[in-house]
């Protein structure tokens, strides 16, 4: 009986509860994504021919 208590304690201290993995969000069928944010900073790079800027409010990408 004395040997079971330390073994039980070791098992309890090393076993950790784990959350189930989260599933990936569903793919959008409309081809656009709506990002709701108070502020969104975008840096898309000029070499790709994209504009750079700071957008406020709801932004559709």
Phi, psi and omega in degrees: 000325180294333182278339182283326181295312177296324178295317178297318180297319179296317180296319181293322183286334182264344179273126181243142176285139180236139176283153176293145179296142180280146179277154179288147178295151181293146179290144180280134180267347182273347180085000177230154180239133178262123178250119178258118183204151175289325176211144181219121179262125179243133174230092186268349176087132181284335183291343176268002180077020181257157177275152174251147177176175177246127182248140179245141178089203181284132184236132174257129181248000000 
